[in-house]
Amino acid sequence: WLKSYLNFDEDRALWAYVADEVMAKKALASDLSVDEAIRRNMYLQSWRAKIVGKDSLNPDLKKMVQVADKYDVQMEALAVSREAQRSAIIWYHTKSNANGYMFNSNKVNDCLKHKHKVLTVGDAENLARKTQSIRHTYRRDCRCDSCAATRTTTACSHPNQCFAKSRAMLMSLPDKWNPLMAQPEDYEEMDEIQNNLDARQHNTDEEEILTFKTKISQATLTDTFRIFNDGIRSSGYAPDTRMEPEPDEEYIDVFTDGSATQNGPNGARAGAGIFFGENDVRNTKIKVPAELGVSNQVAELVAIKEA
């Protein structure tokens, strides 16, 4: 049930939308300041549904929420694609660093919700980028094309104020959840193409070459959900995985491997090896420290990292 509920792709089950509506009406008393119309999903937003006491969720939904709490289900990812970023709900975004006042009902927020129809991060981004319009000024009476068109289509009396508030909401998000910031996705595809070209040029034996894929961005919002987080939250910054060798750098073949005995249980031992060639001084063997967690997978990662 939980996995199906947290599927936000086009094939999302109809019952999940019904569950969204039910849970939105059962918000905790402390979250009633969140406009019910924008309570869309408590795993995408920072409000919570009531699971104990009078007028709480029904037994099936309550059990689903309890399972999610038990295994600490959270949106977590090393990097997030722009598609996933934009499809998240901007109001009370679960990753926002702002307090509730940023999103609570006021004149500007009501204009964003009702006139501009802002719901998602992508909607807020579209408005925030309108400040880049030629001749835009940060004034109520700005006559740039973006402000003029916005007044005509939405009846907004102060477009610049709404543009600025959209930007402020986005800037309350960690960089890796903010589409206004540079993201690994911006260079990952080109890196993969270049890696494949380099491998083909270096391959003189015409054997199949499998290149290391550096893409780490999670493609959809559904892909960002993780379990067993144990209260640990990842950094707000995506790692920089760009591979930019100098033009005169030598292409190097290096082989790595790792293995463990009695893989998994207490008492296991693991080692890693790095091989550049016969009698190469860079060849290395490594005993994997027990505190890293002894397993084949850890040993292999240690070898790759040290290489």
TILODREN-352475 format. One record per residue: residue in three letters; x, y, z of N, C-alpha, C, O in turn. Coordinates in steps of 0.1 Angstrom, whole numbers, plus 2048, in hexadecimal, padded with zeros to 3 digits. Atoms other than C-alpha are relative to their C-alpha. Last residue first. Layout:
<pts>
alaXYZXYZXYZXYZ ...
</pts>
This chain:
<pts>
ala7FA80080D9A482A7BA7FF80E7FA8048117EF glu7F17FF7FE99C82F7DF8078017F38118087F2 lys7FD7F37FA9778357D880F80380181480E7FE ile8037F680B9748177C080480E80680A8167FF ala7F680180B9858007D97FE80B7F68088117F1 val7F37FB7FB97080C7F680B8007F58128097F4 leu8017F27FF9508077E280D806805812811800 glu7FF7FC80E95A7E37DA8008107FF8078167F7 ala7F28028059617DC7FE8028057F280C80B7EF val7F87F67FA9407EB80980E7FF7FB8158097F8 gln8047F380692D7D67F080980B80680D8147FE asn7FA7FF80D93F7B67FA7FE80E7FA8078137F4 ser80880780A9367BC81F8078017F28108097F1 val7F880A8089467C883F7F67F97F77EE7F17FB gly80A80B8039357E784D8067F77F68087FA7EA leu8077FC80D94A80784C7F57F67FD7ED7F97F5 glu80A7F67FE9538028717F88057F47EE80B7F4 ala80D8067FB9637E186A7F680A8017EA8087FF pro8027FE7F297F7F28567F27FB8047E87FD7FC val80B7F87FD9847E38337FD80180F7FB7F7815 lys8098077F69A77D682F7F58098037F7814808 ile8067F97F59B67E68107F77F68087EF7EF803 lys8098097FA9CD7D97F47FB80780D80380E814 thr8037FF7F29DD7F17DC7F77F58057EE7F17FE asn80880B7FC9EE7F27BA7FE80080F808802817 arg80D7FB7FC9FC8157B57F77F58047EC7F780A val7FF7FC7F2A208087B47F28058067F1806812 asp8037F27FFA187F579480080480F7F97FE817 asn7F57F97F8A297D37957FE80F800808817802 glu7F58087F9A107C577B80B8098058108127FF gly7F88088099F47DE77480B7F980780D7FB813 phe7FD7F880C9DD7F87838087F87F58077FB7EA phe7F68068089CC7E179D8028097F37F880B7EB ile7FF7F780B9B87ED7BB80C7FC7F78177FA7FD gly7F47FF8089AC7D47D57FF8097F47F580B7EE ala8027FA80D9937D37F180E8017F98188017FF gly7F57F98059907BE8107FD8057F27F48017EB ala8017FB80E9757B182680D8077FC81380D804 arg7F47F880497279D8467FF8047F17FA7FC7E9 ala7FC7FF80E95279085680C8087FE80E812805 gly7F480880395178A87B8057FF7F280F7FA7EF asn7F47FC7F892E79588080C7F77FE80A7EB7FC pro8018017F291778B86380C805808816809801 gly80C7FC7F991679A8408007FF80F800809817 asn8067F380492E7888297F38038097EA7FB809 gln80C8007F793F76B83A7F880D7FF7F5814809 thr80380E7FC95E7758267F580080B7F480A813 ala8018027F195D7968147FE7F18037F87EA7FB ser80780D7FD9677A27F18007FF810807806817 gly8018017F29727C27DF7F97F38037F17EE7FB asp80980A7FC97D7CA7BC80080080F809805816 thr8038007F298E7E57A87F77F48037EF7EF7FB phe80A80B7FD99F7E67867FE80080F808801817 val7FE8057F29B08057787F57F68047EA7F8800 asp80880C7FD9B580F7548037FC80F80F7FB812 ile7FA80A7F79C28337517F67F48017EA7F6804 tyr80B80A7FD9BC84C7358067F580780F7EE803 glu7FF80D8069D78677377F47F78047EF7F880F glu7FF80B7F69CF88B73E8007F27F97F97F07EF asp7F38088029D88A47238017F480A80B7EE80B pro7FE80580E9B58B371F80C7F77FE80B7EE7F6 glu7F87F68089AF8B57458037FA7F28047EE7F0 pro7F280280099489E75280780B7F78018117EF glu7FA7F68099728AC75A80F7FE7FF816806805 met7F380580395C89276A8068087F58028087EA arg7FB7FD80D93E8A377B80E7FA7FE8167FA807 thr7FB80C8069308917998078027F280A7F97EB asp7FC7FD80E9298AF7AE8087F47FA8137F17FE pro7F28018039168A27CC8038047F27FB8027E9 ala7FD80B8098F38B07D180F7FF7FE8158097FC tyr7F97FE80C8EF8C87EE8037F37F88077E97FF gly8097F98098D48C78098078037F38018097EA ser7FC7F28028E88AC81A7F68077F77F08007EE ser7F47FE8098D788B82280280F7FF7FA818803 arg8047F880C8C088684080C8047F88178087FE ile7F47F98068C686A85A7FA8087F37F38027EB gly7FF7F27FB8A786287080C8087F980D8147FC asp7FB7FF7F28AC83D86B80280E80480C81080C asn7F87F47FE8A884184580680180E810808810 phe7F58037F789B81D84280A80C80181680A801 ile8048067F288482682580D7FE8078187FE802 arg7F780A7FA88A83D8077FA7FB80D7F3802814 phe8048057F28748527F08097F480480C7EB7FC thr7F97F97F58858657D47FD7FA80D8047FE817 asp7F38067FE87B84D7B880880680C811800810 thr80280D7FA8568577BB80E7FA80380F7F380D leu8037FE7F285F87B7B47FF7F38078037F1813 thr80E7FC7FD86E8707937FF80280F8077FE817 ala8077FB80C89186D7837F28058047EE8107FE gln80C8088008A886A7A17F68067F67F38127F7 ser80D7F97FE8C887B7977F47F68007F37EF7F7 ile8058037F38E786579C7F38078037EC80480D lys80D7FA7FD8F58637797FB7FB80D7F97EF810 thr7FF7F77F591A85A77A7F38078037F280F80C lys80B7F680191783B76580080980C7FE804817 phe8067FC7F39388287647F680B7FE7FA8167F9 thr7FB7F47F993F81C7417F880380D7EC7FF80E leu80B7FC7F793A7F873580580C80880E80A810 ile7FC7F87F59517F27177F48058087EB80B803 glu80A7F87FB94A7D66FF80580780D80B801816 glu8088077F796A7CA6EF7F580A8057F6816804 glu80D8008059787DB6D07F77F78097ED7F1804 asp80380E80299B7D36DC7F27FE7FB7EE7F27F8 thr7F980580C9A77F76D87FD7F27FC8007ED7F1 asn80280E80198E8066F18067FB7F28007FC7E8 his7F68077F999B8286F98007F17FE80A7EA800 gln7F37FC80698783A6DF80B7F98068157F6800 arg7FF80680D9688266E980D8047F98137FC7F3 ala7FE80F7FF96D82E70E8027FA7F280A7F17F0 asp7F28027FC9718547078037F180180E7EC7FD leu7F77FC80B9518556F380F7FD8048167F77FC asn80180B80A93E84270E8098037F480F7F97EF asn7F980C7FB94B85A7297FF7F47F68097ED7F4 gln7F17FE8019428787148077F48058117F07FF ile7FC80080F91E86D70F80F8007FF8157F97F7 glu80280E80491B8657358047FE7F180A7F57ED asp7F58087FB92988773E8007F27FB80A7EC7F8 met7F47FE80891189872680C7F98058147F47FD glu80280680D8F388773780D8027F78117F97F0 glu7FF80E8008FF89075A8007F97F28077F07EF tyr7F48048079068B57548017F07FF8097EB7F8 asp7FC7F780B8E58C675C80C7FC7F880E7FF7ED glu80780480D8D88A876F8058097F58048057E9 pro7F980A8078F28B078A7FA7FC7F38017F97E9 gln80280E7FC8DE8CF7938097F67F880D7F97ED ala7FA80A8088E48F47927FF7F38057FF7F1812 met7F28027FE8CB9087A78057F67F67FE7EE7F0 leu7F97F38048A991779D8107FE8018178067FC pro7FD80080F89B8F379D80780D7FC80B80E7F0 asn8047F380589E8F27C48048017F18108017ED trp80E80080289E8CF7D37FB80C7F97EF80E7F6 lys80280B8098C48CA7D17F17FE7FD7ED7F57F5 asp7FC7FF80E8C98ED7DD7FC7F57F87F87F77EC pro7F28038028B68E97FE8038007F17FA7FE7E8 leu7FD80E8028948FA7FB80F7FE8008168077FB ser8018077F288C91C80B8047F17FF8057EB809 met7F37FF7F989992B7EA8007FB80E80A7FA815 leu7F680980687B91D7D880D8018078147F6809 met80480E7FC86392E7F080A7F67FB80D7ED801 ala7FC8027F287694F7EC7FC7F28058037EC80C arg7F28027FF87494C7C68047FE80F80D7F5811 ser7FD80D80684F9487C780E7FC8018127F1805 lys8048097F684C9667DE8027F17FB8067E9803 ala7F68007F686097B7C67FD7F680B8067EF810 phe7F480680584A9727A980B7FE80B8117F480C cys80380E80182B9797BD80C7F97FB80F7ED7FF gln8018057F383899B7C77FE7F18008047EA808 asn7F28017FB8439A27A38007FB80E8097F3812 pro7F880C80582099A79780E7FE8068127F380A his7F27FD7FD80E9B47AD8087F47FC80D7ED805 ser7FE7F18007E99B87A380F80380381380E801 cys7F87FD7F47E499479880480F7FF8088147F5 ala8067F47F97C799377F80880280D803808817 thr8038057F27D49707747F980B8087F4808813 thr80580E7FF7D797274E7FB7FC80E7F37F380F thr80B8038097D99987497FA7F28027EE7F0802 arg80C7F87FB7EE9A07687F47FC7F77E97FB7FC thr8058067F480698375F7F48088057EA802809 ala80780C80380A98F73B7FA7FA80C7EF7F580C ala80C7FC8078149B27477F77F47FC7EB7F47FE cys80A7FA7F782B9A57617F38047F97E98017FE ser80480A7F783D98E7487F580580A7EB7FF80C asp80980980783F9A872C7FA7F680A7EE7F280A cys7F980A80984F9C27437F57F67FA7EA7F67FF arg80780280D8399DE74F8077F67F78047F77EB cys7F780480A8429DE7757F87FD7F37ED7F77F3 asp8047FB80E8289F17888097FC7F58098027EB arg80E80480282D9DE7A97FB8037F27F37FB7EC arg80A7F67FB8529E17A77F27FB7FD7F07F37F4 tyr8068057F48709CA7A47F680A8067F880E812 thr7FC7F87F58779D37807F87FB80C7EE7F580B his8078027F38769BC76280580980B81280A80C arg8067F47FB8849CC7427F87FE80D7F0807811 ile7FA7F380488B9AA7337F880C8057EC80C803 ser8057FA80C87C98D74680780E7FD80A815806 gln7F57FF80A89297D7607FC8067F38048087E9 thr7F97F47FD87898477B80C8027F781380D7F7 lys8057F480786296C76980780C8038078167FC arg7F87FD80B8789507767FB80C7F88038107EF ala7F47FA7FB8679507988098047F481080E7F5 leu8027F27FC84594A78780D807804810812800 asn8057F880C84F92B7747FE80F8048028177FC glu7F47FD80886391F7937FC8087F48038127F0 ala7F97F57F98449217A980C8047F880F8107F7 asp8087F480183090C79180780C806807817800 gly7FF7FB80D84C8F378F7F880C7FD7FC8157F6 val7F37F980184E8F07B58018067F18078117F0 thr7F48077FF8298E77B480D8097FF80C8157FD leu80180C7F88088F77BD80E7F98028127F580D val7F38067FD80791A7AE7FE7F480A7F77F6815 lys80280E7FF7E592279F80D7F98038107EE7FD his7F58058087F09467977FF7F07FF8067EA7F7 lys7FF7F980D7CF9557A280B7FA7F78097F87EB his80D7FF8077C593E7BE8008067F37F98037EA lys80880C8007E59307CD7F38017F77F07F87EF leu7F980B8067FD94C7C57F77F37FE7F77ED7F4 cys7FF7FC80F7E49677CD8077F57F98037F17EE asp80D8038057DD9557EF7FF8047F17F87FD7E9 asn80280F8028029547F57F27FD7FB7F17F47F3 val7F880480B80597A7EF7FE7F17FD7FD7EC7F2 lys8047FA80D7E89848048087FB7F48027F77EA asn7FF7F28007EF96C8217FD8057F27FA7FD7E9 ser8087F78087E994882880280E80380281380F asn80E7FE7FB8069358377F980A7F87FE8127F0 phe80A80680882392A8217F28038047E88007FD met7FD7FF80F84193E82C7F47FC7F87F28027ED tyr8047F280483194284F8038027F17FC80A7EA gly80D80080683491C8537FB80D7FB7F380E7F2 asn80B8037F785991D8597F28027F97F28067EE ala8087F57FB87291C83D7F67FB80A7F27F080A asn7FA7FB7F388C9018387F880B8067FC810811 ser7FE7F17FE8778F081E80680380D8037FD817 lys7F27FD7FF87D8CA81980380F80280E813803 thr7FB8077F58598BF82080F80380281580180D his7F780A80584C8DA8098077F980C80C800814 tyr7FC8097F48328ED81D8087F57FB8077E9800 trp8067FC7F38238FA7FC8047F680B8017EB80A ile7F87F57FB83B8F27DF7FB80480E803807817 ile8097F57FC82C8D07D780980B807811808810 ala8038007F18468BA7C57F680C8037F68157FB ser80D8077FD8438B679F7FC80080E7F17FC812 arg80B7F880485E8D07987F27FA8037E9801805 gln8017F47F88798BE7AC7F38087FD7EC80C806 ala8058037F387189D79C7FF80C8097F680D811 glu80E8058018738AA7797FB7FD80E7EF801811 arg8097F48008928BE7827F27FC7FF7E9803804 ser8027FB80E8A389D78B7F780D8017F080E80B val80E8008048AD8997B07FF8067F28048117EF ala8037F58098CF8917BE7F37FE7FA7EE7F27FA leu7F37FA8028DD87B7DA7FE80D7F78038177FA ala7F880380D8B98747E380D80780080E812806 glu7F17FF7FF8A18748018067FC7F38027F27ED met7FA7FC80D87B87980380F80280281380C809 gln7FD7F28038738678238048027F18087F97EB val8017FD80E86684683180180F7FD7FA817804 asp7FB7F38038728418548008037F180B8067EB tyr7F580280886C81B85780680E7FA80E80E7F1 lys7F780B7FB85581D87480D7FF7F88187FE7FE asp7F97FB7F584683E86880A7F68068157FA809 ala7F77F680683D83084680880680C81480980A val7F580780782E81185780A80A7FB8168087FC gln7F78067F681A82786E80B7F87FA8167F8800 val7F87F57FA80D83B8518097FB80A8157FF80B met7F67FC80A80181B83F80980B80581580A803 lys7F580A8017F180E85F80A8047F68168027F8 lys7F87FE7F47DE82F86380B7F68008167F9804 leu7F77F58027D282D83F80980280C81580680B asp7F780380B7C380B84580A80B7FD8168087FC pro7F680A7FC7B581286880A7FD7F48167FC7F7 asn80580D7FF7A383385D80B7F58028167F8800 leu80280880C7B48538657FA7F38027FA7ED80D ser7F38028067AD8678857FE7F87F37F27F57EF asp8007FA80D78C87689080E7FE7F98128077F1 lys80D7FE80679286F8B58028067F280B80F7F0 gly80A7F87FA7B58638BF7F38017F87F27FB7ED val8048047F37D38588AC7F58098057F4814801 ile80180F8007DD8598877FC7FB80E7FA7EE80F lys8028057F37D887E87F7FE7F18007F57EC7F9 ala80E8047FE7E788985E7FF7FA80E8097F4814 arg80280E7FD80889C85D7F17FD8027E9806806 trp80B8027F78138BD84D7FE7F18028047E97FB ser7FC8017F18368C283F7F47FE8097F77FE815 gln8027F37F882F8BB81A8037FD80F8047F2813 leu7FA7F58098398A080080080D808807817804 tyr7F280580283388381980780A7F68138097F5 met7F77FD7F581489582680E7FB7FF8167FE807 asn7FA80C7FC80389680480A80280B81380B80A arg80180A80B7EC8B07F58067F28048017E8800 arg7FB80C7F97E48C88117FF7F57F67F47EE7F5 ile7F38038057E08E67F98077F58098137F2807 ala80080180E7BA8E97FB80E7FD7FB8107F87F0 glu80480D8047BB8E28208017FE7F18047F37ED asp80C8008087CE9028267FD7F27FB8057EC7F5 val7FD80380E7E98FA8407F37FF7F87EA7F77FB ser7FD7F38067DF90C8608047FE7F18048077E9 leu80C7FB8067CF8EB86A80280E7F97F98127F2 asp7FE7FE80F7F18DC86F7F48067F97F48077ED ser7F57F68017F28DE8968038037F180A80D7EE ala8057F37FC7D08CD89780B80B7FE8088167FA leu7FF7FD7F27DE8B08847FB80E8037FC8177FA ala7F37FA7FB7D18AC86180080280F7F5804815 lys7FD8057F37B389485A80E8068068157FF80D lys80A7FC7F77A48A583C8027FC80F7FB800818 ala8007F28007C48A38287F580580A7F7810810 met7F67FC7F77C687E83180180F80280481580C val8048047F27A587782180A80580A80780B814 glu80B7F77FC7AD88B8017FC7FD80F7FA806817 asp7FB7F37FF7CF87A7FD7F58098067F881180F ala7F98007F37C085880380580E80380581380E val80A7FF7F67A885F7E680680080E801808817 tyr8057F28017C68677D07F580280B7F380C811 ala7F67F77FA7D68477DB7FC80E8007FE81580A trp8028007F17B78337D480980980780680F811 leu80A7F77FD7BA83D7AF7FD80180F7FA80C814 ala80D8067FE7DB82C7AC7F680A8047F981480B arg8048007F27F884079E7F27FB8027E97FE7FA asp80880B7FD7FF83777A7FD7FE80E7F97F3813 glu80D7FF80780B85A7707F77F48037EB7F5802 asp7FF80080F82785978A7F28007FA7E8800801 phe8067F38058228647AE8018007F180080B7EB asn7FE80080E8278417BE7F980C7FA7ED80D7FA leu7F57F78038288477E38058007F180F8057EE tyr8047F27FC8068377E880B80A7FC8078157F8 ser80A7FB80A8108187D57FC80E8037FA8167F9 lys7F97FF80C82F8137EB7F78067F57FB80F7ED leu7F77F47FF81B81980A8078037F380880E7EF trp8087F480080080080080980D8008068167F8 
</pts>
